[in-house]
Amino acid sequence: MSQPSQPQTPSAPPAALADAVTRVLPGARADLESLVRIPSIWADPAHAEDTRRSADAVAALARDAGAESVQVLSANGGAPAVVAHWPAPPGMPAVMLYAHHDVQPTGGDENWTSAPFEPTERDGRLYGRGAADDKAGVMTHLAVLRAYDGKPPVGVTLFIEGEEESGSPTLTALLAEHHELLAADVIVIADAGNPSVDVPALTTTLRGLVDVVVEVSMLESPVHSGIYGGPVGDALTALCRTLASLHDDKGEVAVPGLSTAVSDAPDFDEATFRADVGLLDGVELIGTGTIPERVTHKPAIAVLGIDAPRVEESSNVLLPRARAMVSMRLAPGEDAKAAQRALAEHLEAHVPWGAHVTTSSGAGIAEPFSLEATGPVYDAARRAFSSAYGAPSVEMGIGGSIPFIAEFARTFPGAAVLVTGVGDPASRWHGIDESLHLGMFGRGVLGEALLLAHLAG
């Protein structure tokens, strides 16, 4: 998180625009709650119809916000996306406002304090799956368009994707098929966050993502652990030893040849960070460097799943084979395919006891992303969000991956890409008890409304 290139003194937003935003916020919150009630988990085929219902709901909201045209589109059997258009006044730039309406699975409804698809307010936060990621982004854009009574000062194309949480597999085809419809001078992506609820940020770096599936085999079939155990090992133990090689004793990623970067962001308060994460008492942080460096500028590896018998279904046999999904986040500047090869080669080289090993690419791959936030569009964004929040805007990195951002940059090379959002460290995106800070939501809407005004100016 680096300071902007020019000093900022936040100015008060125009009273008329601030009043207009205040006027539309209650309705925007109500519509956000309605969207949260739709379990649009596109990654789960059981919720495909819910995702279509979510797209139709967003399309209806866009029509109500004065869109000249609204379409629900898909490509190659992908999820439904909503594209709506507000024409540009003469001489004004075209701005794409992006968010996504699909959400992550809940991780078990029984683990939530309140039902994940029944939005619930507690202590100024709205809890529910998608309340922050990213139906808040959807409603940020729509609230801004309502504040302008459906007549924004610039041309607007609202693009609400439906499969971001699945890695945007058909986005490339969708952008190619509808290139002219989606072309813009500025792309505003409301799918990121801020360092706190009171400090706005432009996201300038994102880590990449690769997955590798590793399978270890040792026997043709299960054999009795009492008769053969001792001289004969089992595949699950061999797999565990292989996975243990991915980190050194300090928790640093041990795969050789990976890129790392440094961050000039001030370090986080560890106690606050631990509380936001929900880390159990006595559990140590892993790795080295500042927390921002570990979260945004260094690789990270996690084992996402293992195929092996459930404890309740286990028996006294030596397992012939076992496999795991290994996920690795990549530092800015890394090449995703090269890093995926390095991970696979490391796993293959560290399987013990001569066990057979195969590796294959998982479904997820995303290039890391970085940008230089310089020029008049970024200066306008800093002024807008600083004014809305009453605090200077900062630049920050995010440890997560948003694959489509690089795709937008490739498809529309002349467009300035702004990555914003209304998440904060307590939002718990993808986790249990995801939530949105309602005060920050209002500031985010005002900031985007001011941004459109500045771009028109």
N, C-alpha and C positions, 0 to 999 in steps of 0.2 A: 504494500500500500504506500505509494509515493505521493508526495504533495503535487498539486497541479503546477504547471509550468509558470503560471502567472499568479501573483497574489490575488486573493479574493476578499472582497468586503460584501457579504450578502446584503442585498437590498430588499426592501419589502415588496411583495408581489402587488400588482395593480389590484385595487380593492374590488373592482367589478368582476374580474376573473376569479379572485379568491371567493367572492360571494357566490358566483355561479358554481364553483366546485363544491362549496358547502351545501348548496341547494341540492345537488345530485347525489351526494354521498349516501343518504339513507336508502334511496332506491337502488344504488349500486350494491350496497351491502345485502339488501334483500335478494337481489338477483344472484349475487355470489352464493348466498346460502342455497338458493334453488339449484344452482349448478353443482354445488358440493353434494347435494342429495342424489345426484346421478352417478352411479359407480362406473365411470367410463374407463375401465381397465382394459385397454385394447390388447395388451399382452395376454390376456386370458380370453380364449375363444368364447367362454360362457358369457362374457360381457360385451361381445361384439355389437349386439343390438343396443345395449346401453350407450356405447360410444356413438352409435349413429343417432340415438336420441339426444345425446349431448350436443352433437354437431347441429342438429335441427334447432335446439334451444338457443345456441349461440347465433345461428342465422336469423332467428326471429328477433333476438335482441339487437342485431345489427340493423335490421329493417326498421325497428322502432327508433333507432338512433339516427335515422334519416339517410341511410345508405341509398345511393342511386341504383346500385345493382348488388345482388347477393347471390352467390353460388355455393353449393356444396359439391366439392370435387374430390376425386381420388384417382390414383394411378396404379396400374398393375395389381389390382386387388387390395391396395393399401387402405388405411383408415380414412374416414371422411375428414376433409379439411374444409374450412369456411373461408371464402374470399369475398370481401365486400369492398365497395368503392365509393369514395366521396370525391368528386372531380375537383381539380385544382383551379382556384381563381387565376385569371390571366397573369402570367409571369411568375407564378409561385412554384416552388419545388414540389416534387412528389415524394411522399414519405410512406414507407411500409411500417406498419405497427404489427409486430409478431408476438404471439404467445401460443400455448398449446392447451387443449382441453382434455387430453387423456391424462390419467393418473397412474401412480404405482399401486400394486397390490397392498393390502393393509398390513400384512405381516401377522395376521391373526386378530380378528375383531375383539376377541376376549382379552387381549393385552391392552386395549385402549381404556383410558379413564372414562370417556364417553364414546358412544357409537361413532365409528369413523365417517359414516355417511349421514349423520345427523348433526349439522353444525351447532356448536355449543359455545357460548361466550363464558370465559372465566378470566377475571383479572385483566380485562382490556384486550384479550386475545380471542380470536375465533378459531376454535379447534375443529378439525375435520380433514379427511384425505382430500388433497387438492386445494384446501383453503389458501395455502401459500403457493404451492407448486402444482399447476401454474394457473389455476382459475382466478387467482388474484391478479395475475398479469392480464388475463382476458378482460376482467372487469375494470382494470386500470384504463385500458384503451377505450372501452365503451363509455366509461364515466367521463373521460376527457371529451369524447365526441358529443355526449349529452350536454356537457358544460358549454359547448359551442353551439348548442341547439341544432346539431346536425349540419352545421356550416363551418367547418374548421378553416383556419386562415391559409392552409396549405392543402395540396392534394393528399388524400389518404387512401391507402390500400390496407385494409385489415386482413391479415393472414393468420388464421388460427389453425394450427396443425393438430392432427389427431393421433400421432404415433411417435412423439418425441421420446416417451419413456421406453419405447422399444428400439431406440437407435435410429429413428427416421429412415427406415430401409427403402421407402419409395419416394423420398423427398427429391432425389436427383431427377427421377423421371417426371415428377410433378413440376419441378422448376423448368425442365426442358420443354414440357408440353405447354406450359402457360407462361413462358418467359416474358412476353410482352405485357400480359395482364399484371404480372408481379413486379415489373421493373420499377426501380425507385432511385432517387438521388440520395436518400438517407434511409437507413434501416434501423429501427429502434426495436431491440429485442428485450422484452420484459420477462426475463427468465433467470435472473440472478439475484444478488442480495446486497446488503450493506453491512459495514462492520458493527453498527449498532442501530437502534431504532431512531436515533437522533442525528445520524451522520450519513449523508448520501454518498454513493460511490459510483464511479464508472468502472466496470470490470474490464481489465486490459489483458489478462492472461487466464487461460484455462488449461488444466492438465488434460492429456490425452488418455486413452483407455484401450487396452487389449486384453483378450482372454485366451487362455490355453487350457485344453482338456488333456490331462495326463492319465494314462491307464497303465497299471503295473500288473504283470501276470507271472505266476510262479508254478502253477500246477495245472494239469489237464482238467482236474475236477476236485471237489472238496475231499479231504481225507481226515481220518480220526486224529484229533489232536493228542490223545493219550498214546496211541500206538506209534505215531510218526513225529510228534512234536519233540523238538530238541535239535536233531540234525536237519530237520526240514522247517523252513520259515514259512510265514504266511504273507500274502500279498498286502494286506492292510497295514501290517507293521512296516513292511518295506515302503509303502506309500507314505506313511507318517514320517519315516526317516528322510525320505526325499523332500517332502514339504518342509521339514525342519531346516533344510539347507538353504532356504530362501532368505533367511535373515541371519545376521551375526548375533553375538551375545548381547549387543546393545539395541537390537531391533532394527539396525540399518539393513536395507535391501542388499543382498549379497550377490545378485546377478551382475556379472562384470560388464563393463562397457556402456552403461547407461548414462544419459545426460543428467546433470543437476544444475540448478541455477541458484542465485542468491536473491534475497529480498531485502529491501531497505525499510520494510514495514516495521513499526514498533512491535515489540513482543507482546503477546496476549498475557493478561493476568491468568496464571495457571489455575487458580481456584475457580474463577468464573468459567474458564474453558471446560474444566472437569465437570462443573455443575451443568453446563449447557449440554454436554455429551451424555451425562448420566453415568460417568465412570464410577465404579464401585470403590469404596474406601480401601486404600492400600494398593490398588492397582496402579502400576507405574506407566507413565508415558514411554513410548518406545522411540528409538531414533535419536539423532543429535541435531543441534542447531536450534534456532528459534522456532516457536510453534508455527508462525506464518510460513517460514521456510519449509517446515515438514509438511504442512497442509497444502501448500500451493506450488512449491518450486523444487520438490524432490520426488523421486518415484516412491510408490507405495504398493505393497502386495498384500492381498487378502485371499484366503481360501473360501470360496463362496458356497461350496457344496461338495459332499462326498457320497458316492454310491457304495454302500456297504449295508449289511443287514442291520435292521433296527435292533436295539438292545432286547426288546421284548421278543424278537423273532430269532435271536442268536442261538447257536448250538455249539457243541464241542467239536468243531471241525476247523481245519486250517483252510482259510479262504484262498481260492485259486487266483482271484483277480480283484482289483479295486481301482476305482478311478475318482478323480477330483477335478473340479473347475477352479482354476487359478486366475484371478483378476489382477491386473497391474495398471496403476495410474502412472502417467508419464509426465516428466517435467517439460515446461515450455522449451521448444527447440528440438525435442526428440523426434525421430522418425518412427512412426508407429509400427510399420511392418518390420523394420530392423529390430526394434525392441521386442516384438513378438517372437522373432526368430531367436533372439538372445535368451528369452525366457524359456522357450522350448528346449534349446540346446543345454541350458543349465539343468533343467529337470532331467533330461536324458543322461547327462553326465553324472548325476548324483543318486541314481538308483542303486541300492546296495545289493550284494550277494549274487550278482549276475542275473537278477530278475529281468525279464523282458519288459520293455517299455515302449509305448507309442504315445505320440502327442499329436494333437490336431487343433486347429484354430477354433476358438469359440465364436459365438455369434457377434460379440461386441468388438468393434474397432473404431477408434476415433482419433484423429490427429490432434495434438495440442494446438492451442491458438494463442497468438499474441498480436497486439497492435500498438502502434504509436498514436496516442490520443492527442494529436496536434492538428491545428487548423481551426477555421471559423466554426465548423459544426460542433466540434468538441468544446470550444470556448463557449458557444451558446448553451450547450448542455450543462456545463459547470455553472454558468450564471443562473440558469433556470432552477436547477436542483438546489443550489446553495440558497437561493432566495426562498424556495418552498420550505426547506428544512431549517432555515435560519442558522446554518453552519456551513463552513467551507466544504465543498465536494472533494473527495479524495479518489485516488486510483487504487485498485486492489486486484489481487488474483483470487481465483476460486479453485479449490482442489478438485471439484467435480469436472465432468466432461460434457460439453454440449456439441455433438458432432456436426450439427447443421450449420453452425456459425462459419466454419471454414468453407462449407458448401455455398453459402450465401456469398462469401467473399470471392470465391472462384466464379460464380455465376454472374454476379454483378460487380465487376472489378472497379468500376468508377464510383460506387456508392460508399458513403461513410457509414460504418457500422458502430452503433452505440449499444452497449450491453448494460442494461439497468435492471431494476426489479425492486420488490418490496419484501424480500426475505431478510432475516437477521439471524445471528447465531443460535437463537432459541427456537427457530422455526421448525427444526427437526424434519427437513425435507426427506422424503422416502422412509422416515422412521415412524415409530409409535408416537401418537399424540402430536402430529403435525399441526402447526398453528400459524396464524397471521396476526401481527400486532396491528390493531385497527387504527391507532393514531398514525402509524407509519404509512398505512394504506392511504389515508387522506393526504399526507404530505407527498406521497408518490404520485397520486393523481394530479395534484397541483403542480408538481415539478414537470410532469409531461405536458400538461396544458401550457405552462410557460414556455417549454421547449418549442412547441409548435408556433407560439407567438414570436419567439426569437428567430426561428427559421424563416418566418414570413417577413420579419423586419430586415 
